[in-house]
Amino acid sequence: MQREIVESAYQHQKEVEGKQRTIVGLNQFRTEEETPIKILRVNPEVEKSQIRKLQALKRKRNHKKVTVALDQLQKGAEANVTLMPFMVNAVKEYATLGEICDVLREIYGEHKASTVF
């Protein structure tokens, strides 16, 4: 599967560069004027505010219920059953996305792209 994706992407790029495939604005019908790119700059105070909110949430939530919900999610993942009810329950108990993903990574691991061509 990975090889087919790579070969398809290579063939597509080759057609674009050989002008056999037209992409408006890239290899055909280009304008001479430069369009300024607006870069989103996030105020560092926003990050600090989000961290404070997360810390407050973790202090206020029921840690025992969060632990139970995450344990149930782990057991569901190990049993290879539908995880959505367990995930919804974990979210209702204020488990964070990172905590939920950590449980799933522990069971399933992380995808590593193959570099074999």
N, C-alpha and C positions, 0 to 999 in steps of 0.2 A: 504494500500500500504506500509506504513512504517513498519508495523508488518511483512509483507512478506519479506521485505528486511532484517530486523533484523534476522528473522528465517533462511533465506537462508545463511546469513553470519555466523550465529552460526553453522549451519549444515556443511558448508564448513570448518570452523576452526576445528570442531570436527573430520572430516574426515582426515584433515592434521595431527592433533595430534595423531590420531589413526593409522596413516600410511596406511589408506585406499585410500588416495589421495596423489600422489607423486608430490612434487615440488622439482625439481632438485636444489641442492645447499642449500635447507632449511631443508628438512627432509630425503633426500636421496642424495647420491653421493656428500657429503660435502668434501671440501678440508681442510687440516690442516693448510695451510699457511694463514696468515692474510693479507688481501688486505687493504693497507692504503686508507683511505677516504680523498680525497682532499676537503677541506672546502674553499668555495669561500669567500674571505674577500674583501669587498668593501672599498676602500679608503674613509674616511669621507669627503675628499675634493670633491668627486663626488657628494655626497648628497648636500653639500653647493652650488656647481655649478648648480645643477638642480633647487634648490630653487631660486637662483638668476635669472636663465633663466625664470622660471615661473613668478616671480615677474615682470620681464621686459616685458614679454608677456602681463600680465594683465594691465600694465601701457600703453602699445602701442595700445591695441585693442580698438575698438569702443564699449564702455560700453552700449550705448543705443541699438545697434544692438544685442549685447549678451543678454541683458535683454528681448528684443522682441523675439528672437529665443527661449529662455528658457520659456517664457510665452506661445508661440505657442506650444512648446513641452508639457507643462502642460495641455493646453486646449485639445490637441490631446489625451493625456492619460486619461483625464476625459471623453472624448467622446468615448473612447475605439475604436479608429481607428488605422490604421497602423502607427507606430511611426518612422519608418526608415527615411522618408523624413524630419521629424522635427529634428531628431538626426543629420542627415547629415548637415542640415542647421546650427544647433547649432555649430557643429564642424567647419564648414566653417567660422563661425564668431568668432572662437577661444574660445568657451566655453570649460572649462576643463572637463575631465571625471568625476571628483568629483562633479562639478556643475550639470552636466547632471544626474548623479546618485542621487543627492540630490532631484532633481525635481521628479524623478521616485519613490524614497522612500516616498516622501510626499504623493503621490497618492496611491501607491500600498502597502506601508509599507515594512517590512523586513520579510523574512522567518524565522520562529522559529521552529526548529526541535521538533517534538513531542517525549516525553519520555515514552509514554504509550505503554506497551508491552502486 
